[in-house]
Amino acid sequence: MYDFITIGSATQDVFIQSDVASIVSVSQLSKKSEFMSFPYGAKTEIADFTKALGGGAVNTATNLAHLGMKTSTIIKLGNDEVNNMIKLKLAQGGVDIMNVIDSTKELTGFSIILVSFQGDRTVLAHRGANAHVSEKEINFDAIKKSRWMYVSPLSGDSNKVLDVIAKFCQENKINLAINAGTTALKKGAKYFDKILHSAQIMVMNKEEATLVTKIQVRPDTKETKFSHCEIHPDIEAMLKTLRGNSDTLVTITDGKNGSYCYNGKEIYICPTYPAKVVSTLGAGDAFSSTFAASIDKFSDIELALKYGTINSASVCEHFGAQEGFLTFEEMDEKIKKSPDFKVKRIEL
């Protein structure tokens, strides 16, 4: 019996730091975008580089195991040297690797992470075997023996199994937590309405929420038809649109602005937790998996947001998406030392 099984990607990550990268801001009437740029045609020196193992399913499984959850993962690895490295890393982290899929055709996923002087990152990703998980390769008997199924972003053809997993979990009364990826989100709100009715928890960042709801967070909004000035009206609209008439806990992360959770009656607003940011890679995985584990263990939204935020901040202080994970006890200590770190609650 498992507490959690995760499914999604596994990669080898190479982090590259270069102090010559520029952050270029481009403003339009309805939005503002930022880009990392390098001198065109130049030979650019890098300050440092680091290798690590990552991917959404690997990151979340390792974190869940570190939080004391009995955890397994469904990932697809290629026919290469990284295969054994990832399996060994997972096993050392307490993750059951019996449900790992081996490919004889593809290579394991690979990412180059360009880290800016601000700590943010741009990822160049080769999906490899991650994009080719099929329904027939998934061990549904193992899922049936798990209390939770955690779905991290599924890329390429692998995204086709999301519907199947959601239906299977609903039919077998398995709790479902989803951190959906771009491929699924592009299908729009109508598609996600069906998925949401199967899920207990849905987590996405603001940009992903915009993609599925088509709601832009307007920087020039002065007035609001909503009655709650503590939250941007467009964020409130996103939360309500995503949840619809489902029973899902919908959570949106918004970078330096913190995170929001809506349960149909109340909106919870959690600020960020102070951190010396080295890299933001893996922060989202740490937040969402910690949030899911906390809801399972404590059934407390406010506490789950605090734990997710603190663990995410800790990961940001390290290179590598699986570095800096904290236990519940360590997070409790940080909460005790930070009396001003509070979650606001808005009753609707």
ZALUMZA-535219 format. One record per residue (C-alpha): residue number from 1; residue in one letter; chain; x, y, z. Coordinates in steps of 0.25 Angstrom, whole numbers. Layout:
! ZALUMZA-535219
@marvex:NUM	nulo:a	fiti:A	X:X	Y:Y	Z:Z
...
! end
This chain:
! ZALUMZA-535219
@marvex:1	nulo:m	fiti:A	X:0	Y:0	Z:0
@marvex:2	nulo:y	fiti:A	X:5	Y:14	Z:-4
@marvex:3	nulo:d	fiti:A	X:2	Y:27	Z:1
@marvex:4	nulo:f	fiti:A	X:6	Y:34	Z:-12
@marvex:5	nulo:i	fiti:A	X:9	Y:30	Z:-26
@marvex:6	nulo:t	fiti:A	X:15	Y:41	Z:-35
@marvex:7	nulo:i	fiti:A	X:15	Y:41	Z:-50
@marvex:8	nulo:g	fiti:A	X:22	Y:50	Z:-60
@marvex:9	nulo:s	fiti:A	X:36	Y:53	Z:-65
@marvex:10	nulo:a	fiti:A	X:50	Y:49	Z:-61
@marvex:11	nulo:t	fiti:A	X:62	Y:57	Z:-66
@marvex:12	nulo:q	fiti:A	X:77	Y:60	Z:-65
@marvex:13	nulo:d	fiti:A	X:78	Y:75	Z:-62
@marvex:14	nulo:v	fiti:A	X:90	Y:83	Z:-65
@marvex:15	nulo:f	fiti:A	X:90	Y:97	Z:-58
@marvex:16	nulo:i	fiti:A	X:98	Y:108	Z:-65
@marvex:17	nulo:q	fiti:A	X:101	Y:121	Z:-59
@marvex:18	nulo:s	fiti:A	X:105	Y:133	Z:-67
@marvex:19	nulo:d	fiti:A	X:107	Y:147	Z:-62
@marvex:20	nulo:v	fiti:A	X:106	Y:153	Z:-76
@marvex:21	nulo:a	fiti:A	X:91	Y:149	Z:-78
@marvex:22	nulo:s	fiti:A	X:82	Y:161	Z:-79
@marvex:23	nulo:i	fiti:A	X:67	Y:162	Z:-74
@marvex:24	nulo:v	fiti:A	X:59	Y:169	Z:-85
@marvex:25	nulo:s	fiti:A	X:45	Y:174	Z:-82
@marvex:26	nulo:v	fiti:A	X:35	Y:175	Z:-93
@marvex:27	nulo:s	fiti:A	X:22	Y:182	Z:-90
@marvex:28	nulo:q	fiti:A	X:9	Y:182	Z:-97
@marvex:29	nulo:l	fiti:A	X:-5	Y:188	Z:-95
@marvex:30	nulo:s	fiti:A	X:-10	Y:175	Z:-87
@marvex:31	nulo:k	fiti:A	X:2	Y:169	Z:-82
@marvex:32	nulo:k	fiti:A	X:17	Y:170	Z:-79
@marvex:33	nulo:s	fiti:A	X:27	Y:159	Z:-82
@marvex:34	nulo:e	fiti:A	X:42	Y:157	Z:-79
@marvex:35	nulo:f	fiti:A	X:53	Y:150	Z:-87
@marvex:36	nulo:m	fiti:A	X:67	Y:145	Z:-84
@marvex:37	nulo:s	fiti:A	X:76	Y:149	Z:-95
@marvex:38	nulo:f	fiti:A	X:91	Y:147	Z:-98
@marvex:39	nulo:p	fiti:A	X:99	Y:154	Z:-108
@marvex:40	nulo:y	fiti:A	X:96	Y:149	Z:-122
@marvex:41	nulo:g	fiti:A	X:107	Y:142	Z:-129
@marvex:42	nulo:a	fiti:A	X:117	Y:143	Z:-118
@marvex:43	nulo:k	fiti:A	X:125	Y:133	Z:-110
@marvex:44	nulo:t	fiti:A	X:119	Y:135	Z:-96
@marvex:45	nulo:e	fiti:A	X:127	Y:131	Z:-83
@marvex:46	nulo:i	fiti:A	X:119	Y:123	Z:-72
@marvex:47	nulo:a	fiti:A	X:122	Y:126	Z:-58
@marvex:48	nulo:d	fiti:A	X:119	Y:112	Z:-53
@marvex:49	nulo:f	fiti:A	X:111	Y:99	Z:-56
@marvex:50	nulo:t	fiti:A	X:105	Y:88	Z:-48
@marvex:51	nulo:k	fiti:A	X:99	Y:74	Z:-52
@marvex:52	nulo:a	fiti:A	X:86	Y:69	Z:-44
@marvex:53	nulo:l	fiti:A	X:75	Y:59	Z:-46
@marvex:54	nulo:g	fiti:A	X:61	Y:65	Z:-47
@marvex:55	nulo:g	fiti:A	X:47	Y:64	Z:-54
@marvex:56	nulo:g	fiti:A	X:34	Y:66	Z:-48
@marvex:57	nulo:a	fiti:A	X:31	Y:52	Z:-44
@marvex:58	nulo:v	fiti:A	X:45	Y:50	Z:-38
@marvex:59	nulo:n	fiti:A	X:45	Y:63	Z:-31
@marvex:60	nulo:t	fiti:A	X:31	Y:61	Z:-25
@marvex:61	nulo:a	fiti:A	X:33	Y:46	Z:-21
@marvex:62	nulo:t	fiti:A	X:46	Y:50	Z:-14
@marvex:63	nulo:n	fiti:A	X:40	Y:61	Z:-6
@marvex:64	nulo:l	fiti:A	X:28	Y:52	Z:-2
@marvex:65	nulo:a	fiti:A	X:37	Y:41	Z:2
@marvex:66	nulo:h	fiti:A	X:45	Y:51	Z:10
@marvex:67	nulo:l	fiti:A	X:32	Y:56	Z:17
@marvex:68	nulo:g	fiti:A	X:30	Y:42	Z:22
@marvex:69	nulo:m	fiti:A	X:20	Y:37	Z:11
@marvex:70	nulo:k	fiti:A	X:21	Y:23	Z:6
@marvex:71	nulo:t	fiti:A	X:24	Y:27	Z:-9
@marvex:72	nulo:s	fiti:A	X:26	Y:21	Z:-23
@marvex:73	nulo:t	fiti:A	X:27	Y:27	Z:-36
@marvex:74	nulo:i	fiti:A	X:23	Y:24	Z:-51
@marvex:75	nulo:i	fiti:A	X:34	Y:30	Z:-60
@marvex:76	nulo:k	fiti:A	X:40	Y:25	Z:-73
@marvex:77	nulo:l	fiti:A	X:55	Y:25	Z:-74
@marvex:78	nulo:g	fiti:A	X:63	Y:23	Z:-87
@marvex:79	nulo:n	fiti:A	X:74	Y:13	Z:-91
@marvex:80	nulo:d	fiti:A	X:86	Y:21	Z:-85
@marvex:81	nulo:e	fiti:A	X:95	Y:23	Z:-73
@marvex:82	nulo:v	fiti:A	X:85	Y:33	Z:-67
@marvex:83	nulo:n	fiti:A	X:75	Y:21	Z:-65
@marvex:84	nulo:n	fiti:A	X:83	Y:15	Z:-54
@marvex:85	nulo:m	fiti:A	X:87	Y:28	Z:-48
@marvex:86	nulo:i	fiti:A	X:72	Y:32	Z:-46
@marvex:87	nulo:k	fiti:A	X:68	Y:19	Z:-41
@marvex:88	nulo:l	fiti:A	X:79	Y:19	Z:-30
@marvex:89	nulo:k	fiti:A	X:76	Y:33	Z:-26
@marvex:90	nulo:l	fiti:A	X:61	Y:30	Z:-24
@marvex:91	nulo:a	fiti:A	X:64	Y:17	Z:-16
@marvex:92	nulo:q	fiti:A	X:74	Y:25	Z:-7
@marvex:93	nulo:g	fiti:A	X:63	Y:35	Z:-5
@marvex:94	nulo:g	fiti:A	X:53	Y:24	Z:0
@marvex:95	nulo:v	fiti:A	X:45	Y:24	Z:-13
@marvex:96	nulo:d	fiti:A	X:40	Y:10	Z:-18
@marvex:97	nulo:i	fiti:A	X:45	Y:8	Z:-33
@marvex:98	nulo:m	fiti:A	X:37	Y:-4	Z:-36
@marvex:99	nulo:n	fiti:A	X:28	Y:4	Z:-45
@marvex:100	nulo:v	fiti:A	X:38	Y:11	Z:-54
@marvex:101	nulo:i	fiti:A	X:37	Y:8	Z:-69
@marvex:102	nulo:d	fiti:A	X:50	Y:5	Z:-77
@marvex:103	nulo:s	fiti:A	X:50	Y:9	Z:-91
@marvex:104	nulo:t	fiti:A	X:59	Y:2	Z:-101
@marvex:105	nulo:k	fiti:A	X:57	Y:12	Z:-112
@marvex:106	nulo:e	fiti:A	X:57	Y:26	Z:-106
@marvex:107	nulo:l	fiti:A	X:68	Y:34	Z:-97
@marvex:108	nulo:t	fiti:A	X:65	Y:39	Z:-84
@marvex:109	nulo:g	fiti:A	X:60	Y:53	Z:-83
@marvex:110	nulo:f	fiti:A	X:70	Y:64	Z:-83
@marvex:111	nulo:s	fiti:A	X:70	Y:79	Z:-79
@marvex:112	nulo:i	fiti:A	X:79	Y:91	Z:-79
@marvex:113	nulo:i	fiti:A	X:75	Y:101	Z:-69
@marvex:114	nulo:l	fiti:A	X:80	Y:116	Z:-71
@marvex:115	nulo:v	fiti:A	X:81	Y:123	Z:-58
@marvex:116	nulo:s	fiti:A	X:80	Y:138	Z:-57
@marvex:117	nulo:f	fiti:A	X:87	Y:147	Z:-48
@marvex:118	nulo:q	fiti:A	X:73	Y:149	Z:-41
@marvex:119	nulo:g	fiti:A	X:72	Y:134	Z:-38
@marvex:120	nulo:d	fiti:A	X:61	Y:131	Z:-48
@marvex:121	nulo:r	fiti:A	X:63	Y:121	Z:-59
@marvex:122	nulo:t	fiti:A	X:60	Y:118	Z:-74
@marvex:123	nulo:v	fiti:A	X:59	Y:103	Z:-77
@marvex:124	nulo:l	fiti:A	X:63	Y:97	Z:-90
@marvex:125	nulo:a	fiti:A	X:57	Y:83	Z:-90
@marvex:126	nulo:h	fiti:A	X:58	Y:70	Z:-98
@marvex:127	nulo:r	fiti:A	X:47	Y:61	Z:-94
@marvex:128	nulo:g	fiti:A	X:52	Y:48	Z:-99
@marvex:129	nulo:a	fiti:A	X:45	Y:36	Z:-92
@marvex:130	nulo:n	fiti:A	X:37	Y:45	Z:-84
@marvex:131	nulo:a	fiti:A	X:28	Y:48	Z:-96
@marvex:132	nulo:h	fiti:A	X:25	Y:34	Z:-99
@marvex:133	nulo:v	fiti:A	X:18	Y:28	Z:-87
@marvex:134	nulo:s	fiti:A	X:6	Y:19	Z:-92
@marvex:135	nulo:e	fiti:A	X:-6	Y:14	Z:-84
@marvex:136	nulo:k	fiti:A	X:-2	Y:-1	Z:-86
@marvex:137	nulo:e	fiti:A	X:12	Y:2	Z:-79
@marvex:138	nulo:i	fiti:A	X:5	Y:8	Z:-66
@marvex:139	nulo:n	fiti:A	X:3	Y:-2	Z:-54
@marvex:140	nulo:f	fiti:A	X:-11	Y:1	Z:-51
@marvex:141	nulo:d	fiti:A	X:-11	Y:-10	Z:-40
@marvex:142	nulo:a	fiti:A	X:-1	Y:-2	Z:-33
@marvex:143	nulo:i	fiti:A	X:-9	Y:11	Z:-34
@marvex:144	nulo:k	fiti:A	X:-21	Y:4	Z:-28
@marvex:145	nulo:k	fiti:A	X:-12	Y:1	Z:-16
@marvex:146	nulo:s	fiti:A	X:-9	Y:15	Z:-14
@marvex:147	nulo:r	fiti:A	X:-17	Y:26	Z:-6
@marvex:148	nulo:w	fiti:A	X:-13	Y:37	Z:-15
@marvex:149	nulo:m	fiti:A	X:-9	Y:39	Z:-29
@marvex:150	nulo:y	fiti:A	X:0	Y:51	Z:-32
@marvex:151	nulo:v	fiti:A	X:0	Y:55	Z:-47
@marvex:152	nulo:s	fiti:A	X:12	Y:65	Z:-50
@marvex:153	nulo:p	fiti:A	X:13	Y:71	Z:-64
@marvex:154	nulo:l	fiti:A	X:12	Y:60	Z:-75
@marvex:155	nulo:s	fiti:A	X:18	Y:64	Z:-89
@marvex:156	nulo:g	fiti:A	X:16	Y:60	Z:-103
@marvex:157	nulo:d	fiti:A	X:8	Y:47	Z:-105
@marvex:158	nulo:s	fiti:A	X:9	Y:44	Z:-90
@marvex:159	nulo:n	fiti:A	X:-2	Y:54	Z:-88
@marvex:160	nulo:k	fiti:A	X:-12	Y:45	Z:-94
@marvex:161	nulo:v	fiti:A	X:-12	Y:36	Z:-81
@marvex:162	nulo:l	fiti:A	X:-17	Y:48	Z:-72
@marvex:163	nulo:d	fiti:A	X:-32	Y:45	Z:-76
@marvex:164	nulo:v	fiti:A	X:-30	Y:30	Z:-73
@marvex:165	nulo:i	fiti:A	X:-23	Y:33	Z:-60
@marvex:166	nulo:a	fiti:A	X:-34	Y:43	Z:-55
@marvex:167	nulo:k	fiti:A	X:-45	Y:33	Z:-59
@marvex:168	nulo:f	fiti:A	X:-38	Y:21	Z:-52
@marvex:169	nulo:c	fiti:A	X:-36	Y:29	Z:-39
@marvex:170	nulo:q	fiti:A	X:-50	Y:34	Z:-39
@marvex:171	nulo:e	fiti:A	X:-55	Y:20	Z:-41
@marvex:172	nulo:n	fiti:A	X:-46	Y:14	Z:-31
@marvex:173	nulo:k	fiti:A	X:-48	Y:25	Z:-20
@marvex:174	nulo:i	fiti:A	X:-33	Y:29	Z:-21
@marvex:175	nulo:n	fiti:A	X:-30	Y:43	Z:-17
@marvex:176	nulo:l	fiti:A	X:-24	Y:51	Z:-29
@marvex:177	nulo:a	fiti:A	X:-15	Y:63	Z:-28
@marvex:178	nulo:i	fiti:A	X:-11	Y:69	Z:-42
@marvex:179	nulo:n	fiti:A	X:0	Y:79	Z:-46
@marvex:180	nulo:a	fiti:A	X:-4	Y:80	Z:-60
@marvex:181	nulo:g	fiti:A	X:6	Y:83	Z:-71
@marvex:182	nulo:t	fiti:A	X:5	Y:93	Z:-83
@marvex:183	nulo:t	fiti:A	X:1	Y:81	Z:-93
@marvex:184	nulo:a	fiti:A	X:-12	Y:78	Z:-85
@marvex:185	nulo:l	fiti:A	X:-15	Y:93	Z:-81
@marvex:186	nulo:k	fiti:A	X:-15	Y:97	Z:-96
@marvex:187	nulo:k	fiti:A	X:-28	Y:88	Z:-97
@marvex:188	nulo:g	fiti:A	X:-35	Y:99	Z:-89
@marvex:189	nulo:a	fiti:A	X:-45	Y:100	Z:-78
@marvex:190	nulo:k	fiti:A	X:-56	Y:91	Z:-84
@marvex:191	nulo:y	fiti:A	X:-46	Y:80	Z:-84
@marvex:192	nulo:f	fiti:A	X:-41	Y:83	Z:-70
@marvex:193	nulo:d	fiti:A	X:-55	Y:84	Z:-64
@marvex:194	nulo:k	fiti:A	X:-56	Y:69	Z:-66
@marvex:195	nulo:i	fiti:A	X:-42	Y:66	Z:-60
@marvex:196	nulo:l	fiti:A	X:-45	Y:75	Z:-48
@marvex:197	nulo:h	fiti:A	X:-57	Y:67	Z:-44
@marvex:198	nulo:s	fiti:A	X:-48	Y:55	Z:-42
@marvex:199	nulo:a	fiti:A	X:-37	Y:63	Z:-34
@marvex:200	nulo:q	fiti:A	X:-37	Y:67	Z:-20
@marvex:201	nulo:i	fiti:A	X:-25	Y:76	Z:-22
@marvex:202	nulo:m	fiti:A	X:-21	Y:85	Z:-34
@marvex:203	nulo:v	fiti:A	X:-9	Y:93	Z:-34
@marvex:204	nulo:m	fiti:A	X:-3	Y:102	Z:-45
@marvex:205	nulo:n	fiti:A	X:4	Y:115	Z:-46
@marvex:206	nulo:k	fiti:A	X:-2	Y:129	Z:-51
@marvex:207	nulo:e	fiti:A	X:3	Y:127	Z:-65
@marvex:208	nulo:e	fiti:A	X:-3	Y:113	Z:-66
@marvex:209	nulo:a	fiti:A	X:-16	Y:118	Z:-60
@marvex:210	nulo:t	fiti:A	X:-16	Y:129	Z:-71
@marvex:211	nulo:l	fiti:A	X:-14	Y:119	Z:-82
@marvex:212	nulo:v	fiti:A	X:-26	Y:110	Z:-78
@marvex:213	nulo:t	fiti:A	X:-36	Y:121	Z:-73
@marvex:214	nulo:k	fiti:A	X:-32	Y:132	Z:-84
@marvex:215	nulo:i	fiti:A	X:-32	Y:142	Z:-72
@marvex:216	nulo:q	fiti:A	X:-20	Y:152	Z:-72
@marvex:217	nulo:v	fiti:A	X:-16	Y:158	Z:-59
@marvex:218	nulo:r	fiti:A	X:-17	Y:173	Z:-64
@marvex:219	nulo:p	fiti:A	X:-6	Y:182	Z:-58
@marvex:220	nulo:d	fiti:A	X:-15	Y:194	Z:-60
@marvex:221	nulo:t	fiti:A	X:-27	Y:189	Z:-53
@marvex:222	nulo:k	fiti:A	X:-32	Y:200	Z:-43
@marvex:223	nulo:e	fiti:A	X:-46	Y:197	Z:-40
@marvex:224	nulo:t	fiti:A	X:-53	Y:183	Z:-38
@marvex:225	nulo:k	fiti:A	X:-66	Y:177	Z:-38
@marvex:226	nulo:f	fiti:A	X:-62	Y:168	Z:-27
@marvex:227	nulo:s	fiti:A	X:-63	Y:172	Z:-13
@marvex:228	nulo:h	fiti:A	X:-50	Y:168	Z:-7
@marvex:229	nulo:c	fiti:A	X:-38	Y:178	Z:-9
@marvex:230	nulo:e	fiti:A	X:-28	Y:168	Z:-3
@marvex:231	nulo:i	fiti:A	X:-27	Y:160	Z:-16
@marvex:232	nulo:h	fiti:A	X:-26	Y:164	Z:-30
@marvex:233	nulo:p	fiti:A	X:-40	Y:163	Z:-37
@marvex:234	nulo:d	fiti:A	X:-34	Y:155	Z:-49
@marvex:235	nulo:i	fiti:A	X:-27	Y:145	Z:-39
@marvex:236	nulo:e	fiti:A	X:-41	Y:143	Z:-32
@marvex:237	nulo:a	fiti:A	X:-47	Y:141	Z:-46
@marvex:238	nulo:m	fiti:A	X:-37	Y:131	Z:-49
@marvex:239	nulo:l	fiti:A	X:-40	Y:123	Z:-36
@marvex:240	nulo:k	fiti:A	X:-55	Y:123	Z:-38
@marvex:241	nulo:t	fiti:A	X:-54	Y:119	Z:-53
@marvex:242	nulo:l	fiti:A	X:-44	Y:108	Z:-50
@marvex:243	nulo:r	fiti:A	X:-52	Y:102	Z:-39
@marvex:244	nulo:g	fiti:A	X:-66	Y:104	Z:-45
@marvex:245	nulo:n	fiti:A	X:-76	Y:94	Z:-38
@marvex:246	nulo:s	fiti:A	X:-65	Y:84	Z:-35
@marvex:247	nulo:d	fiti:A	X:-61	Y:80	Z:-20
@marvex:248	nulo:t	fiti:A	X:-46	Y:82	Z:-24
@marvex:249	nulo:l	fiti:A	X:-36	Y:91	Z:-16
@marvex:250	nulo:v	fiti:A	X:-31	Y:100	Z:-26
@marvex:251	nulo:t	fiti:A	X:-18	Y:106	Z:-23
@marvex:252	nulo:i	fiti:A	X:-10	Y:117	Z:-32
@marvex:253	nulo:t	fiti:A	X:4	Y:121	Z:-29
@marvex:254	nulo:d	fiti:A	X:9	Y:135	Z:-33
@marvex:255	nulo:g	fiti:A	X:24	Y:136	Z:-31
@marvex:256	nulo:k	fiti:A	X:28	Y:147	Z:-22
@marvex:257	nulo:n	fiti:A	X:13	Y:150	Z:-19
@marvex:258	nulo:g	fiti:A	X:11	Y:137	Z:-12
@marvex:259	nulo:s	fiti:A	X:0	Y:127	Z:-14
@marvex:260	nulo:y	fiti:A	X:-16	Y:126	Z:-14
@marvex:261	nulo:c	fiti:A	X:-25	Y:115	Z:-11
@marvex:262	nulo:y	fiti:A	X:-40	Y:114	Z:-13
@marvex:263	nulo:n	fiti:A	X:-49	Y:103	Z:-6
@marvex:264	nulo:g	fiti:A	X:-62	Y:109	Z:-12
@marvex:265	nulo:k	fiti:A	X:-65	Y:117	Z:1
@marvex:266	nulo:e	fiti:A	X:-52	Y:124	Z:4
@marvex:267	nulo:i	fiti:A	X:-40	Y:129	Z:-2
@marvex:268	nulo:y	fiti:A	X:-27	Y:127	Z:5
@marvex:269	nulo:i	fiti:A	X:-15	Y:137	Z:2
@marvex:270	nulo:c	fiti:A	X:-1	Y:132	Z:6
@marvex:271	nulo:p	fiti:A	X:11	Y:142	Z:5
@marvex:272	nulo:t	fiti:A	X:25	Y:137	Z:0
@marvex:273	nulo:y	fiti:A	X:35	Y:132	Z:11
@marvex:274	nulo:p	fiti:A	X:49	Y:140	Z:11
@marvex:275	nulo:a	fiti:A	X:60	Y:132	Z:4
@marvex:276	nulo:k	fiti:A	X:73	Y:135	Z:-2
@marvex:277	nulo:v	fiti:A	X:70	Y:130	Z:-16
@marvex:278	nulo:v	fiti:A	X:80	Y:122	Z:-24
@marvex:279	nulo:s	fiti:A	X:71	Y:115	Z:-34
@marvex:280	nulo:t	fiti:A	X:55	Y:114	Z:-35
@marvex:281	nulo:l	fiti:A	X:56	Y:101	Z:-42
@marvex:282	nulo:g	fiti:A	X:48	Y:91	Z:-34
@marvex:283	nulo:a	fiti:A	X:41	Y:101	Z:-26
@marvex:284	nulo:g	fiti:A	X:27	Y:98	Z:-32
@marvex:285	nulo:d	fiti:A	X:29	Y:83	Z:-30
@marvex:286	nulo:a	fiti:A	X:33	Y:85	Z:-15
@marvex:287	nulo:f	fiti:A	X:21	Y:94	Z:-13
@marvex:288	nulo:s	fiti:A	X:10	Y:86	Z:-19
@marvex:289	nulo:s	fiti:A	X:15	Y:72	Z:-14
@marvex:290	nulo:t	fiti:A	X:17	Y:78	Z:0
@marvex:291	nulo:f	fiti:A	X:3	Y:84	Z:-1
@marvex:292	nulo:a	fiti:A	X:-3	Y:71	Z:-5
@marvex:293	nulo:a	fiti:A	X:4	Y:63	Z:6
@marvex:294	nulo:s	fiti:A	X:0	Y:74	Z:17
@marvex:295	nulo:i	fiti:A	X:-15	Y:73	Z:12
@marvex:296	nulo:d	fiti:A	X:-14	Y:58	Z:14
@marvex:297	nulo:k	fiti:A	X:-7	Y:58	Z:27
@marvex:298	nulo:f	fiti:A	X:-14	Y:70	Z:34
@marvex:299	nulo:s	fiti:A	X:-26	Y:74	Z:25
@marvex:300	nulo:d	fiti:A	X:-23	Y:89	Z:28
@marvex:301	nulo:i	fiti:A	X:-22	Y:98	Z:16
@marvex:302	nulo:e	fiti:A	X:-15	Y:110	Z:24
@marvex:303	nulo:l	fiti:A	X:-4	Y:100	Z:29
@marvex:304	nulo:a	fiti:A	X:-3	Y:93	Z:16
@marvex:305	nulo:l	fiti:A	X:0	Y:107	Z:9
@marvex:306	nulo:k	fiti:A	X:10	Y:110	Z:19
@marvex:307	nulo:y	fiti:A	X:18	Y:97	Z:18
@marvex:308	nulo:g	fiti:A	X:17	Y:98	Z:3
@marvex:309	nulo:t	fiti:A	X:23	Y:112	Z:3
@marvex:310	nulo:i	fiti:A	X:34	Y:109	Z:13
@marvex:311	nulo:n	fiti:A	X:39	Y:96	Z:6
@marvex:312	nulo:s	fiti:A	X:38	Y:103	Z:-7
@marvex:313	nulo:a	fiti:A	X:47	Y:115	Z:-2
@marvex:314	nulo:s	fiti:A	X:57	Y:105	Z:4
@marvex:315	nulo:v	fiti:A	X:58	Y:98	Z:-10
@marvex:316	nulo:c	fiti:A	X:61	Y:112	Z:-16
@marvex:317	nulo:e	fiti:A	X:73	Y:113	Z:-7
@marvex:318	nulo:h	fiti:A	X:80	Y:102	Z:-14
@marvex:319	nulo:f	fiti:A	X:84	Y:97	Z:-28
@marvex:320	nulo:g	fiti:A	X:77	Y:84	Z:-32
@marvex:321	nulo:a	fiti:A	X:62	Y:82	Z:-31
@marvex:322	nulo:q	fiti:A	X:63	Y:72	Z:-20
@marvex:323	nulo:e	fiti:A	X:72	Y:79	Z:-11
@marvex:324	nulo:g	fiti:A	X:68	Y:87	Z:1
@marvex:325	nulo:f	fiti:A	X:55	Y:78	Z:5
@marvex:326	nulo:l	fiti:A	X:50	Y:80	Z:19
@marvex:327	nulo:t	fiti:A	X:43	Y:71	Z:28
@marvex:328	nulo:f	fiti:A	X:30	Y:75	Z:35
@marvex:329	nulo:e	fiti:A	X:37	Y:77	Z:48
@marvex:330	nulo:e	fiti:A	X:47	Y:86	Z:41
@marvex:331	nulo:m	fiti:A	X:36	Y:94	Z:35
@marvex:332	nulo:d	fiti:A	X:29	Y:95	Z:48
@marvex:333	nulo:e	fiti:A	X:42	Y:101	Z:54
@marvex:334	nulo:k	fiti:A	X:42	Y:112	Z:43
@marvex:335	nulo:i	fiti:A	X:27	Y:115	Z:46
@marvex:336	nulo:k	fiti:A	X:30	Y:117	Z:61
@marvex:337	nulo:k	fiti:A	X:42	Y:127	Z:57
@marvex:338	nulo:s	fiti:A	X:33	Y:135	Z:48
@marvex:339	nulo:p	fiti:A	X:21	Y:140	Z:55
@marvex:340	nulo:d	fiti:A	X:18	Y:150	Z:44
@marvex:341	nulo:f	fiti:A	X:17	Y:139	Z:33
@marvex:342	nulo:k	fiti:A	X:2	Y:138	Z:33
@marvex:343	nulo:v	fiti:A	X:-9	Y:134	Z:23
@marvex:344	nulo:k	fiti:A	X:-21	Y:143	Z:20
@marvex:345	nulo:r	fiti:A	X:-34	Y:137	Z:19
@marvex:346	nulo:i	fiti:A	X:-46	Y:143	Z:11
@marvex:347	nulo:e	fiti:A	X:-60	Y:138	Z:13
@marvex:348	nulo:l	fiti:A	X:-68	Y:139	Z:0
! end
